[in-house]
Amino acid sequence: MSGADRIKQLAAIMDLPGFPKSAGMRVVSVEPGKVTMALAKREDLCQFFGHFHGGVITALADHAAGACATSSMPDGKIAVTVEIKINFLSPADGEEIIARAETIQAGSSIGVVKVEVVSLKAGAERACAFATATMRAMDMPAGFR
């Protein structure tokens, strides 16, 4: 599958009803083993201090990891999370958060991905979280093959 086809496929998955769509997550770029996703700040995605909520940051990292692992898998497979670990490094107080995921290990059934999440504020990026995720290959639902 071409890179453009992968972007279309992952964008279609992100457009399905559910949290990623309602939160406004979007695919920025896709290449085999690398995915960037972003999420614009909204009040309902923040905690009481006005920073992105940790659960929202984790969700973006998780979806970026899944998309990244999927981009390394054979056609007809999709990645689902087995385990995710996240370290919060600083408050995500920017206008947007960006998750950059990269495959560390891609196997036939299990993959491991690292994700750096940055907060973009006034054009400057600051690392706000770092995650590792273990993903399992599952058969893609028939409508997405």
C-alpha positions in Angstrom: 0.0 0.0 0.0 1.4 3.4 -0.9 2.0 6.2 1.6 -0.9 8.2 0.3 -3.2 5.1 0.6 -2.0 4.6 4.2 -2.8 8.2 5.1 -6.3 7.8 3.6 -6.8 4.5 5.5 -5.7 5.9 8.8 -7.7 9.1 8.3 -10.8 7.0 7.6 -10.2 5.1 10.8 -9.8 8.3 12.8 -13.0 9.6 11.2 -15.1 6.8 12.7 -17.5 7.7 15.6 -15.8 7.7 18.9 -13.3 9.5 21.1 -10.5 10.3 18.5 -13.0 11.9 16.2 -14.9 13.8 18.9 -11.7 15.0 20.4 -10.4 16.3 17.1 -7.4 14.1 16.6 -5.9 14.3 13.2 -3.3 12.5 11.1 -0.5 14.9 10.1 1.9 12.5 8.3 2.4 8.8 7.7 5.3 6.8 6.4 6.2 3.2 7.2 7.2 3.1 10.8 6.6 6.8 11.5 3.4 8.7 12.2 2.6 12.2 13.4 -0.8 13.1 14.9 -2.0 16.4 16.4 -4.8 17.7 18.6 -5.8 21.4 19.0 -6.6 22.7 22.4 -10.2 22.9 23.6 -11.5 23.7 27.1 -13.1 20.2 27.4 -9.7 18.5 26.8 -8.1 20.4 29.6 -7.7 19.9 33.4 -8.5 22.5 36.0 -5.3 24.5 35.4 -6.0 24.9 31.7 -3.4 22.4 30.5 -4.2 19.4 28.3 -5.4 16.6 30.6 -3.0 13.7 31.1 -5.6 11.2 29.8 -6.0 13.2 26.6 -2.2 13.3 26.1 -2.1 9.6 26.7 -4.9 9.0 24.3 -3.2 10.9 21.5 0.1 9.0 22.2 -1.9 5.7 22.1 -3.6 6.5 18.8 -0.3 7.7 17.2 1.4 4.5 18.4 -1.4 2.3 16.9 -1.3 4.2 13.6 2.5 3.9 13.6 2.5 0.2 14.3 -0.2 -0.3 11.7 1.9 1.5 9.1 4.6 -1.1 9.5 2.2 -4.1 9.3 1.2 -6.0 6.2 -2.0 -5.0 4.4 -5.1 -6.2 6.2 -3.6 -5.8 9.7 -4.3 -3.1 12.3 -2.5 -2.6 15.6 -4.3 -2.6 19.0 -2.7 -1.7 22.3 -1.4 -4.4 24.6 0.5 -2.0 26.9 1.3 1.6 27.1 3.6 3.5 29.5 3.8 7.2 29.6 6.0 9.7 31.4 4.8 13.3 31.8 7.7 15.7 31.4 6.1 19.2 31.6 2.6 20.8 31.4 1.0 20.7 28.0 0.0 24.4 28.0 0.2 25.1 24.3 -2.4 25.7 21.6 -1.8 22.1 20.3 -0.2 18.9 21.2 1.7 16.8 18.6 2.5 13.1 18.9 5.4 11.7 16.9 5.5 8.0 16.9 8.3 5.7 15.6 8.4 1.9 15.4 11.2 0.5 17.5 10.5 -3.2 16.7 8.0 -4.6 14.2 7.3 -8.3 14.3 4.6 -10.4 12.7 2.3 -10.2 15.7 3.8 -7.7 18.2 5.4 -4.3 17.6 6.9 -1.8 20.0 6.6 2.0 19.4 8.1 5.1 21.0 6.1 8.3 21.1 7.2 11.8 21.9 4.5 14.3 22.6 5.2 18.0 22.4 3.2 21.0 23.3 3.2 23.8 20.6 3.0 27.3 22.1 3.6 30.5 20.1 5.5 28.4 17.5 7.9 26.8 20.0 7.8 23.1 20.9 8.4 21.7 24.4 8.4 18.0 25.2 5.5 17.3 27.5 5.4 13.4 27.5 7.2 10.3 26.3 5.6 7.0 25.9 6.3 3.4 24.8 3.6 1.1 23.6 3.4 -2.6 22.8 0.9 -3.2 20.0 -0.6 -6.4 18.7 -1.5 -7.1 15.0 -5.2 -7.9 14.5 -7.1 -8.5 11.3 -8.4 -5.2 9.8 -12.2 -5.0 9.8 -13.5 -5.9 6.4 -14.7 -2.4 5.6 -11.1 -1.1 5.7 -9.2 -3.7 3.7 
